[in-house]
């Protein structure tokens, strides 16, 4: 039988595939940006040489395959101190505000393999705030969360990460926070002790704590407007009064949201919840 050409998968077929996944796994892709999901499904079919029928069969009969499918379909691009200007802005505008807090909670939503959350932990460590701060990293993908929990990264990445760190203008050196061995580095335990990683689905799960700072960067761009707004509402409800929200460089709030948020840094998409 001739294989289905993955290049010809259309949005109707994608909707049928999403419906199948929701029925079997109760995971709803219908509010994700269709073009992005279509590209990723196509890529999976090409790399694994699967027809649409074969992909549907695997998803129906092999529950373990869904885990690897989910890992490929979700976006897991991150690095330490990515967009150094944003971290510099956090250091200059948010951290001074936090100095008066006895307890601080930070949520990195869509944390992937954890590099960004550890970056915030280093930032707060350098500011002398680490011991009264708790860092929560969440993602829908359990596999990347396991890597984040282990805190083990490739040694070749650290040069880029160190350059990012230097550009933030923060004192100290990145090498103070990891131990290198062979071709990998491990984040030091002293940086991990106040860090917690757990699964959380922004599309369906609700408030689980109250935070002084939430970072969710380059996640909303993969959602349809309806889901984007639902997530912004979730962040608003999860923030303490006058808590801060940081979005990605290509993301922004809607005009109606500016009744609830004040712009702190427009260039770096940092906002503050107002009562």
C-alpha positions, 0 to 999 in steps of 0.5 A: 500500500502506498504511504501517505505523503506527510507533506499533504497532511491537511488541517482536517486530518490534523483536527481528526488526529487531535480529536483521537488524542483527546479521546484516548489521552485527554490531551487537547491540542485544539487550542494550539496554533494549527500551523505550528502543530501541523509543521511538527506532526509533519516533521515527526512523520518524515523523520519516522517515515510514517504514513498518517494511518501508521501514526494514528495506529501507533497513537491508538495502540502504543501508550508509550509512543504518545510520551515520545510524540508529546516530547517531539510535538512540544517546544523545548528550546531554551538556554541559560540567560537567554536574552541577556537584556531581559535578565538585566532588566529583571535584576535592575527592576524586579529584584530591588522590589523583592528585597523587602519580601520575607518569602518569594515564590517564582514560577517559570511556566513552560520551563522545558529542561530547566536552564531558565529557572536555574538562571533566575536562581543564580540571579537571586543568589547573586542578589542575596535573596536565594535563601528566602526564595522558592523556584517552581518550574512546570511543563507538560512534558515529564521527560524534559522535567526529569532532565531539569531535575537532574540539572545535567547539561552539555559542556559545549553549551556552557560557553554560550551560557557564560557569554549570556551571563556576562552580558547581563552585567551581574557580578560573579561567574557562571562557573561558580554554579556548576561542576564539570566532568568529562563532557557534561556539567551538573548544577550544584546542589546549593542551587537546586535545594529551593527548586521544584519541578512538576508537571502542569498543563497551561491549557487545562490546569489551574492556580496552584500557588501565589507567586511574586514573579511569573516568567513564561517566555515564548510559549504563548506564541504557540497558542490560539488567542482564546488559549492565550487569554486563558493563560494570561488570566491564570497568571493574573490569578496566580500573582500576588498583588503587585507581582510581576509577569515576564513574557517572551519577546514576541508576546504581549498583552491585549489592550484589555489586560492593561486595566490589570497590568502596568507596563514596567519594561515594554522592550523586555515585556515585563509587567506588574499586576495592579489591584 
